[in-house]
Amino acid sequence: MKKNAVQVLLVEDNAGDVRLLREMFGKERPGSFELTHFVRMGDAETHLRKGGVDIALVDMGLPDEHGLDTVRRSLAAAPDVPVIVLTGLEDEALAAEAMKEGAQDYLIKGQIENRALPRALRHAIERHQLGRRLRDLQFYTRSLIESNINALMTTDPDGIVTDINKQAETLTGYARDELLGTPFRNFFTNPDRAQAGIERVLSRGKVTDYELIARALDGKETTVSFNATTFHDRDGNLQGVIAVAYDLTKRKRIERTLQENNVDLEKAKAAAENANLAKSDFLATMSHEIRTPMNAILGMADMLLESPLNVEQMKYLEVLRRAGSDLRLLIDDILDLSKIEAGHLELEHVEFDLEEVVDQAIELTAVKARAKGIVLLSHLSPALATSLIGDPAKLKQVLINLLGNAVKFTDAGEVVLTIRNHDSGDAGQIEFAVSDTGIGIPSDKLDAIFDDFTQADASTTRKYGGTGLGLGISRRIVGAMGGSITVASSLGKGSTFRFIAHFDLAPERIRKAPEGYEALYGKRVLLISDNPMSCLILRETLHAWGLKSAPCLLPAEEISGEQPYSLAVIDHCMSKMDGFEVASQIRRIAADLPVVVLTFDAQPGDTVRGMEVGLAVMLSKRGRSLSQFPSKVATAWRNL
């Protein structure tokens, strides 16, 4: 057996077809495939049971077996080996039936191309492996649902039960098949109140602590407390209600005992809190078990997207990848919240560079901002201490959450991250603000948005997606950092989320003057940008380095003036023309004037375009990259 070769089992009784297939495999790169051939199904079954087969090519007409039974016997002998059936043109309908039995694909004899055969085999193996991983994920997800200590039910918008777990069977006394398709209201002593609960969830988006009395098949009655919420598909279409019932029997009995014996009520509270901590600990423990198969599925989907696929296969894989990514984000949010509730939120105390953390957060948000045509800006006050001691990962998590929300709820305009020292005068007390020009938040919802599973309006969940957990998690992290988070918003005009966090100062507490700083001092700069906020940020940065700049104007308005300029600095992202077009215009007016273009995220081909228009320097506007501005400009001046 050749190492790393794909082991192919061929079950075919036609010598001509066998010879043709061997010739096709022989044209592949040596060592790619190794072919084992049998004429009879019985011999093939024995070989399959021994293992070592990667894929089976099975003729549907063999001396000892015919039709669909060839597929059934192959899969029975080796369920994990994908099967491709070989058939004639007249048996194509039968081949399609074989795929319903579990075959991965079928090939029509006489129509097999040299390159198509190996590709079909590889794709069949990949699809089979991906399907197995999907089944594993479904098993893990189902295990999580069934492991819930509470009864869980889902209904459609009409209140008809669509799914349950074992605890729900125990609560009602009915088997799963008996419950599915029946009205939710039928299993409670007060059906009208049960139906009213479903309608309240549909109108409000969720309900909490909704008490009902469940009546089991044997007549047993159990008081339960329901927490329920609506759920939607990716397009925002309402799918139904998911409800979790907590058995209040024990709690009610404890309350009666406490009332009768005047027992300290704190014991009951502690019992409830311990139960909640147990739930959180369980979910935190499940994180690895859920994330591992999910990452494998997404990785396989990415690999398949890079392989030759037809349009329909590409569409299916894109849906799979988007759905998997959404599910992973949902799992991450829920598990983060569970860790915090379980008291597992611990902050690191390490030295880090604030500019680097900000750059990473901006970089992870920039792709979505660019896709929506939104201007994304960041500004660190020049006097800010950037060598800090604290938890950079948790700080980045908060920044990504706030920046991501700002981009998500902004359809046009800009998102700006501003960082400065707090007014307290403490150099380690830092204020962060994320402002956007998005949809805004109603004034009566400003406090509620920091609650778990809450968004300003239920309709935003359908349109924009999300769980409503991010701000609640961010509030807890900021609180652990010794600060607080607030929001100011105007409906239809945008929002500003502001938080204060405390850090210790590293030994190198104040940013050093960048290399080349002395060469810049006192020079006049022509600054060109049509975005007022971007212009303001750039002017403040340039002035901190000793450069003088006039208000942002078009090149023809300033270069023709009497006072000479030493440098032109252009904001690449402008509404009417980009930085390269402006640079070309400047070169025509003042050929010897060095030109610098600042961009937020360079695109492929920008370097070549920059050379074509004669740029002296092209830099990113992000903090750490922008700090190279003085040295690069000084070098450009020396090379003139």
N, C-alpha and C positions, 0 to 999 in steps of 0.2 A: 504494500500500500504506500503510495507516494504521499509524503508529508505535505499538508496544506492543500492537497488536491480535493476538488468536490467529488465525492463518491456517488456515482450515478448507477442506479439499478435499472436495467432495461429488460422488460418482459415482453417479448415479441417473437412470434413463430414464423414470420415472413422473412426469409433469408435476404431478399432484395432490400427490404426496409432496414434490416439490421446493418447491411453493408453500407447503405446510404447514410445512416446515422453515424456509423463509425467514421466514415469519411468526413462528415461535418465536424465531429469532435476532434479529429486529427488535424484540422486546419487551425485549431485554437493554439494559443501559446503552450509549449510543452509543460506538462505538470499542472495545467489548470483543471482538467477533468480526468477521472479514472472510471472506466466503464466496465460494469459486470453484467453479463447477459445470461438470461434463462429463457427457455421456450415455454415451460409449463408454470402455472400459477402455484402449484404445490411446492416446487423447488424454490420459487421466489419467496413464498411465505417462510420457509425454513431460514433462508438467508436474511430476511428482514428481522426475524426474531433474534438473530445473533447480534444485531446492532451494527453500527459503523456506516449506515447508509444515510446520505444527506438528502437525496430526492429519488423518487421512483417514477420512471416512464413506463406506463402499463397499457398494453394493447387491450381493447375491449372485446376482442375475439380470439381466445386462446384454445388450444386443444382440450384443456380440462376445465375451462370456465368461460362464460360469455356474459356480456352486458354489465349491468351495474354491480353484479356480485364480484367482479374483478376489483372494483374500487373498495367495496365493503371488506373483502378479505385482506386487501393491502393495509387498510387503516386498522383493522382488527389486529393484524400481526405487529404493526408498528404505528401507534396513534400519532407519534410525534414526527413522523416522516411525511413531508408534503408529497402529494401524488399529482402527476400530470397524465391525463389519459391521451392515448393515441387512437385516432378514429379516422374513418373514411368520410368523404364529403356527404355521403348519404346518411351517415350516422350522427350528424352534427347536433340534432335535437336530443339524441340519447346522451351525447357528451355534455350538453347543458344540464341534463338531469343528474349526470355524474357529479357536477359541481355542487348541486344541492345536497348530494350525499357526503360531501366533504373534500372532493378533489379541488386543487388550487387553480387548475387551468386545463385547457385541452388544446391539442395540436392536430391539424388535419393533414393526413399523409398526402404527399404530393404538393403541398403548399408551404412546406417548411423551408425557410431561407437559411443559409449558412450562419449569418450573424444573429438571426432571430432565435435560434434554438438555445445557445448558451445564455442569451439575455433573458429568455423566458424562464429558464431554470433558476437563474440567480434571483429574478424578481419573485418567483414562486416561493423560494426559500425565505426571502426577506419578508414577504407578506405573511407567510406562515409564522415566522418568529414574532412579527409585530402583533399578529392576532393572539398569539400565546401570551405576550406581555400585557395586552389589553385585558385578556381574561384574568390574568394575575391581578391587575389593578382592580377589576370588578370584584374579585374575591376579597382583596384587602378592604375595599370600600364597603362591601356587604358585611365583612367581619366587624368593621368599625360600627356600623349601624346596629348589628345584632348584639354587639358587646355593650351597647348603651344600657345602663341599669334602669332606664325609664322606658315606658311604652311610647312608640313613635308611629305616627300615621301620616300619610299624605293623601290629599284629596284633589280632585279637579275643581274648577271654579264653581261647579254646581253642588259641591259637597259630597261627591261620590268617592268612596275610598279607592285609592290607586296603589297603595303600598303600605306595608306594616312590618314590624319586627316581632320577634318571639315574645317580648314582654307585652305587646298589644294582644297577642293570642291569649296569653295568661290572664290579662285584665278582663277580656270579654268572654273567654271560654270557647271562642269559635276558632276553627282552623283558618289558615291563611286563605285558602280557596273559597271558604264561606264568607269571608269578610270583603274580599276584593269585589268591586262593582256594586256594593251596597251603600245606602246613604249613611253618612257619618252620624246623623242624628238618631239612628235607630238603637244605639247602644247606650243610651242615657235615660235616666228617669224623667228628665225634662227635655224632650226632643226639641221643643221650640227654642229653649235657651241654648241648646247645642247648635242649632241652625243659626241663631242670632250671633253666636261666637264666630262662626265661619264668615258671616256677612260683615262683622266688625273687622276681622282681619283683612278682608278684601277692600274695605273702604279706608282703613287706617294704615295698612301695610303690615301691622303686627299687633298682637295683644300679649300681655303678660299677666300671670297669676289669675287666670280665668277659671273659676271653680265650677266643676260639674260633678254629678254623681253617676258613675258608670254602673250599669246593671249587666251582670254576666249571664250566660246561658242557664246556669243553675240557680239564678235569682240572687246571687251574692251582690251586694252593693258596695262600691268603693268610691270614696271622695278623692277626686284628683284635681290638681292645679295644672292648667294648660298654659304653655308658652308657645305662641304660633306666629308664623310670618309667611308672607307670600314669596313665591319664587317664580323666576322668569327665564326664558331662553335667551340666547345671545342677542336676538333682535329686539328684546324688550317685551316680547309677548307674554302675557300672564299664563302660567302653566297650572297654578293651583296654590294649595296651602300645605305647609309642613308644620305639624303640631307635635309637641313632646309633652306627655302627661306624667307629672310627678305624683306618686301615690302619697296622699296626705293622711292615710290611715294612722300611721305611727305618730305623725305630728299632732293630729287631732286627739289621739289618745293621751299623748304627753300633756297637751294643753289642758285637757279635762283633769288629769291627775294633778297638775300644778295648781289649777283653780281649787280643787278639793283639799289639797294638802299644803297649799301655800309654799310650794317648792320654788327655789330660786329659778327665775325665768332664763337666766344666763346659760344654764345647762342646755336647754333646748336650742338656744341660739348657737352655742358651740357645736352641737351635733350637726346642725344644718351647715355651718361653715366647714366642718370637717368633710361632710359629704361633697360640698362644692370643691374643696381642695383635692379630694380623691378624684373627682372628675377631671380637674385640671391636670393632675399628675398623670392620669391615664392618657389624656390627649397628648401631653408633652412626650410621653414614652412612645406613642405611636408615630411620632414625627418621622423617624428614620424609616419605619416600615412603609409609610405612605410615600415619602419623597423619593426613595430609592427606585421603585418601579416606575414612578412618574418621570423621573429624569431619564431613565432608560428608554421609555416610550418616546419622549420628546427628542432624545438624541437619535433614535432610529428614524424618526420622522424627518429630521434634518438631513440625515444621510440619504434617505430615499429621495428627498427633494432635489438632491444634487445628481441623481441618476436619471437616465433617459426615461421619461414618463409621457403618457398621452395626456390630453387635456383633462379628461375625466379623472384619471388617477391623481393628477396634480391638484385638482379641486378637492378631492376627498382628503388628501394629505394636508392641504392648507386648513381645512376645517378641523382635522384631527389636531394639528399643532396649535391652532388658536384656542380650541376648547381645552386642550391639555395645559396650556399656559395660564388660562383663566382659572382652571381648577387648582393649579399649583399656587397661584397668588392667594386664592381663597383659603387653601389649607395653611399657607404661611401666616396669614392674618389671624386665623382662629387659633393656631398653635402658639403664636406670639402672645395673644391675649391669655391663653391658658397658662403659659409660663409665668406671666405677670401675676395672675390671680393666685397661682400656687406659691408665690413669693420667691420665684426663681430669677427675678430681675436683679442682676448684679452688674455694676458698672466697673469697667477697667480703669486703671489709673496709670496710663502710659503717656510718654511724650509723643506729640504729633505736631504736624504742620497744618495749621488751619487752612491755608491756601490750597494745599493738596486735597484735603477733604472736600472743600467747596468745588474744586475742579472736577473731582470724581462725581459728585452729586449732579453738577451741571451737565457733565458728559452723558450720564445715564438718562437725563431728561431731554437732551437736545434733539434726539432723533424724532420724538413725537412732536416737539415744538416745530421743528423744521417741516414735518409732514403737514402740519396745520397752517403753516405760513405765519407763525407767531414769533415775534422778536423776544429772545431770551437773553437777559442781561444780568451781570453780577457786579457788585461794587463793594470792595473792602476799604474802609477808611484808611488813609495813609498812616495815621497815628496808631493803628490797631496793633496790638501784640499778637503775633501769629504762631510763636513757638509756645505751645500750651501742654498741659498735662491733664488728661481726662480720658474719656471713652470716645475715640474717633468713629468707631463703627455705629454706636447708638446715635451720635450726632448726625452722621451721614444718613441714617435711617429716617430721622425726623425731617432733614432737609429734602430728601427724595420724596417723602410723603407729601410735604407742603408744596414743593415744586410740581410734582406729578398732578396733584389736585388742581393747582392753578392752571396748568396746561390743559387738563381734561375739561375744565369748566370755562375755558376761554376759547372763543371761536375766532376772534380777530384782535389785533393789538399787541400787547406786550406783557411779559412776566419779568419782574425785577426782584433780584435777591440783594438786599442791602445789609451790610454787617458793620457795626460801629461799637465803640465803647459805650457802656451804659452811663447815664447821667450821674450815677453814684460816685464816679471818680475812681472806683476800684478797677484796676487794669484787667483783672481776671473776670470781671462781670461784663459779659458781652451780650449785645442785643442783636437779634436776627429778625429781619422783616421780609416777607414774601408778598409782593403786591401784584395784582393782575387787573386786567380790564375785562373780566368775564361777566358771568350772569348775575353775580352778587347773591346775597343771602337775605331773606326777609328778616326784619328786626326781631320778630317774635320767635325766630328759630336760632338766634345766635348762641344762646346757652345750650340748646339741646344738641347741637352738632358734635359736641365733644363726648356725648354719651355713646356707648357701644351699640353697634347695629343701627345707627341713626344717620340719616341724611336730611338736608334741609327740606326736601320735598320728595315724597314717594315717587313722583314722576321722574326725578333725576336718576333714580336707580334704574328705571326702565330704559332711559335714553343713554346714560353715560356708564352704567354698570357700577360695580363696586359693592362692598359689604357694609360700609359705614363703620369699619373698625379702625381705620388708619389714624383718625384724629384722636380717638380714645387712647390708642397705644402711644401716640406722640405725647399726649398730655401727661401720661404716667412717666414716660422717659424724661421729659423736661422737668417734672416734679422731682424725680430722683437726682437730677443735676442741680437741684437747689433753685429752680426757677419756676416760671409760670408761663402759660400761653394764652393769648387773647386774640380777638378778631374784631375788626371794624369793617363794615360793609354797607354798600348802597345798592339796592336792587337794580339790576340792569347796568350798573356802572363799574362794578368790580369789588374786590375784597383785599384786605391786608391782614395777614396773619403775622403776629409778632410774638416772639418768645425771648426770654432772658435765661441764660444758663451761666453757671459759675464754673470756672476752670482755675487750676493752679498755673502759675507761670513757670515755664522752663527757664534754665539759666540764661539762654539767649532769648530774652523776653521781647526785645524790640527789633523790628525788621532792619537789617543793615541796608545802607544805601547801595543800590545795585552797581555792579561794575560799569564803568563808563559814565557814571553820574556827573563827574566834574566837567566832561566835555560838553554836556548839555546846558549847563547853567547859563542863563541870560539869553539864550538863542530864541528867535521868534519863529513860531510854528504856524503854518496855515492848517487849521483843523476843519475838515469837511465832513458833515453828517447832517441828514435831514430828520433824524430822530432826536427830539429835545432831551430825552432822558439819557440816551447814549452819548450825546454831546456833553451833557453835564458831567457824566462820569469820566469821560475821557479828558475833559479840561481839568478836572480836579486832579487826576492822576498825573497829567503832564506838568501842571503847576507844582506838584509835590516834588518833581524832579528838577525844578528850576527853570522850566521852559515857559515862554510867554506865548499865549495864543489869544487871538481875537475870537468873537462869536463865530459860530460855524456858518460859512457862506459858500457860494459856488465859486469855482476857481477864477472865472473870468472877472468876477467882481473885486477880487483882492490882488491877484498877481499883477494886474495892470497898475496898482497903486505905487506910490513913491517909495514906501518903506520896504526894503528887501526882506525876504524870508530865507531862513536857513534850511527849512524842511517842510514838506507837505505830508500831513497825516490824514488818511482817508478811511472812513468807516465803510467797509465793503458792502454791508447790507443796507441799501437805500431803496426807496420806493420807485423812483423814476429811472435810475441807472445804477449799475453796480460799480465797485471800486475800480475795476479794470478800465471801464469806459471813462471814468473821471480821470484816472491816471493818464490815459492817452491824451485827453484834452489838456492836461497840465503840461505834458511833454511837448505838445505843439506850441504852448504859450511860453514855457520856460524850460528849455531842454536840459539845462544844467542843474535844475532843482531836484535834490534827492526826494523820492516819493516812497512813503511807507503805507502799506495797506493792512488794516486790522480786520480780521474776520473771526467770527465765533466758532465756526466749524468748517474747515477747508474741505472742498470737494475734489474728486479726482480731476486732474487736468489743470487745477489752479496754479500749480507751480510753473507749468509750461506757459500759461497765459501771462503770469507775472513776469517771466523772462522776456516774453514777446513785447510787452509794453514798457520794459526797462525799469522795473521796480528795484529800489535799493534794498528793501526789506519787506517780507510778508510774515506777519505774526498773528497768533491767536490772541483774542481779547481776554482769555482766561488768566487768572491771577499769576500762576507760576510761569506761564509762557510769556505774559506781558512784562514780567520782571526782566526779561532778556532785552527789552527795548533799548535801554541806554547803551549797552555794550555793542549791540548789532548796529545801531545808528552811528556810534563812534567809529566802528570799523568801516562803515560805508563812507563816512566823511574822509577817512584816511586814504581810501581807494580812489577818491575823485581825482 
